[in-house]
Amino acid sequence: MASKPETTDDNAAGHASPHLDEKERDQASAHSSPQALVIHEIIREEGETALQRKPLALLWSALAAGLSMGFSFLTQAVLKSKASVGAEGASLIAPAGYCVGFVIVVLGRQQLFTESTLTVVLPVLTRKDIRTTAAALRLWVIVLTANLAGTWIFAAILASPSSFTHTLAPALDELAQASLGSSLVSTALKAVLAGWLIALMVWLLPSARSAAVLIVAMLTYVVAVCELSHIIAGSVEAAYVVLRGNAAIQDYLLRFFVPTLLGNVIGGIALVGLLNHASIAPEMTGGH
């Protein structure tokens, strides 16, 4: 399987051209997009690396990611509170703040649960053994738990009384209430779409090169402006509502956590991981 991605480079743009010398062919190849199998292998290798990390390293990286995602909520609130273009204009400007946490997490290589649903599932689908599946489940539990812990810590900081949070409280409250404002079915459906988009973001990044920030910002902006449900970014908001005394922990668990987690996993694993793996599986086996 390792030899197959190398052969795709020979078919890259420019390699078959009789009009280019060897140096020019290499330059053309450098600007060509990687084949689907190459993208699959890049992401699978990332998953393999994650599975080999020590539990404590995963925990700290995931905790950092949960804390970083809090800046999506905070920046949205700041933009919303400072917007002076009316309600409709603010509803388009504020979601830009949602991208901040994702940019920090992705470029900082922090462990985020919704990214792991794609990267780690590829080794599981490739190896098809109990050991890899068990390792993936262990990683998901550690990362999800630490991510959520980070979101609650950040939410507690924003919920604490201070002149800074007092100024932003109206915007924070309005944004946070939306995380618990939909029915279970609606939340689950929006979570499927969010999981789908975030997993697609991971799939696109190997081809993005210098446009990585743009890809992350564009897709996460869509998640925000469409008010889709993300288990980690949304947890900061839902936890904030609970800590402010405007909802109970049961609301967090039943109205947000369960449907959002289920939807994100379906969107990330089923709609992206399984489909993209299935599309290149014949090429993987064809080399043996």
Secondary structure in CASP SS format (residue, H / E / C, confidence):
PFRMAT SS
TARGET T0000
AUTHOR 0000-0000-0000
METHOD secondary structure of the structure
MODEL  1
M C 1.00
A C 1.00
S H 1.00
K H 1.00
P H 1.00
E H 1.00
T H 1.00
T H 1.00
D H 1.00
D H 1.00
N C 1.00
A C 1.00
A C 1.00
G C 1.00
H C 1.00
A C 1.00
S C 1.00
P C 1.00
H C 1.00
L C 1.00
D C 1.00
E H 1.00
K H 1.00
E H 1.00
R H 1.00
D H 1.00
Q H 1.00
A H 1.00
S H 1.00
A H 1.00
H C 1.00
S C 1.00
S C 1.00
P C 1.00
Q C 1.00
A H 1.00
L H 1.00
V H 1.00
I H 1.00
H H 1.00
E H 1.00
I H 1.00
I H 1.00
R H 1.00
E H 1.00
E H 1.00
G H 1.00
E H 1.00
T H 1.00
A H 1.00
L H 1.00
Q C 1.00
R C 1.00
K C 1.00
P H 1.00
L H 1.00
A H 1.00
L H 1.00
L H 1.00
W H 1.00
S H 1.00
A H 1.00
L H 1.00
A H 1.00
A H 1.00
G H 1.00
L H 1.00
S H 1.00
M H 1.00
G H 1.00
F H 1.00
S H 1.00
F H 1.00
L H 1.00
T H 1.00
Q H 1.00
A H 1.00
V H 1.00
L H 1.00
K H 1.00
S H 1.00
K H 1.00
A C 1.00
S C 1.00
V C 1.00
G H 1.00
A H 1.00
E H 1.00
G H 1.00
A H 1.00
S H 1.00
L H 1.00
I H 1.00
A H 1.00
P H 1.00
A H 1.00
G H 1.00
Y H 1.00
C H 1.00
V H 1.00
G H 1.00
F H 1.00
V H 1.00
I H 1.00
V H 1.00
V H 1.00
L H 1.00
G C 1.00
R C 1.00
Q C 1.00
Q C 1.00
L C 1.00
F H 1.00
T H 1.00
E H 1.00
S H 1.00
T H 1.00
L H 1.00
T H 1.00
V C 1.00
V H 1.00
L H 1.00
P H 1.00
V H 1.00
L H 1.00
T H 1.00
R H 1.00
K C 1.00
D C 1.00
I H 1.00
R H 1.00
T H 1.00
T H 1.00
A H 1.00
A H 1.00
A H 1.00
L H 1.00
R H 1.00
L H 1.00
W H 1.00
V H 1.00
I H 1.00
V H 1.00
L H 1.00
T H 1.00
A H 1.00
N H 1.00
L H 1.00
A H 1.00
G H 1.00
T H 1.00
W H 1.00
I H 1.00
F H 1.00
A H 1.00
A H 1.00
I H 1.00
L H 1.00
A H 1.00
S C 1.00
P C 1.00
S C 1.00
S H 1.00
F H 1.00
T H 1.00
H H 1.00
T H 1.00
L H 1.00
A H 1.00
P H 1.00
A H 1.00
L H 1.00
D H 1.00
E H 1.00
L H 1.00
A H 1.00
Q H 1.00
A H 1.00
S C 1.00
L C 1.00
G C 1.00
S C 1.00
S C 1.00
L H 1.00
V H 1.00
S H 1.00
T H 1.00
A H 1.00
L H 1.00
K H 1.00
A H 1.00
V H 1.00
L H 1.00
A H 1.00
G H 1.00
W H 1.00
L H 1.00
I H 1.00
A H 1.00
L H 1.00
M H 1.00
V H 1.00
W H 1.00
L H 1.00
L H 1.00
P H 1.00
S H 1.00
A H 1.00
R H 1.00
S H 1.00
A H 1.00
A H 1.00
V H 1.00
L H 1.00
I H 1.00
V H 1.00
A H 1.00
M H 1.00
L H 1.00
T H 1.00
Y H 1.00
V H 1.00
V H 1.00
A H 1.00
V H 1.00
C C 1.00
E C 1.00
L C 1.00
S C 1.00
H C 1.00
I C 1.00
I C 1.00
A H 1.00
G H 1.00
S H 1.00
V H 1.00
E H 1.00
A H 1.00
A H 1.00
Y H 1.00
V H 1.00
V H 1.00
L H 1.00
R C 1.00
G C 1.00
N C 1.00
A C 1.00
A C 1.00
I H 1.00
Q H 1.00
D H 1.00
Y H 1.00
L H 1.00
L H 1.00
R H 1.00
F H 1.00
F H 1.00
V H 1.00
P H 1.00
T H 1.00
L H 1.00
L H 1.00
G H 1.00
N H 1.00
V H 1.00
I H 1.00
G H 1.00
G H 1.00
I H 1.00
A H 1.00
L H 1.00
V H 1.00
G H 1.00
L H 1.00
L H 1.00
N H 1.00
H H 1.00
A H 1.00
S H 1.00
I H 1.00
A H 1.00
P H 1.00
E H 1.00
M H 1.00
T H 1.00
G H 1.00
G C 1.00
H C 1.00
END
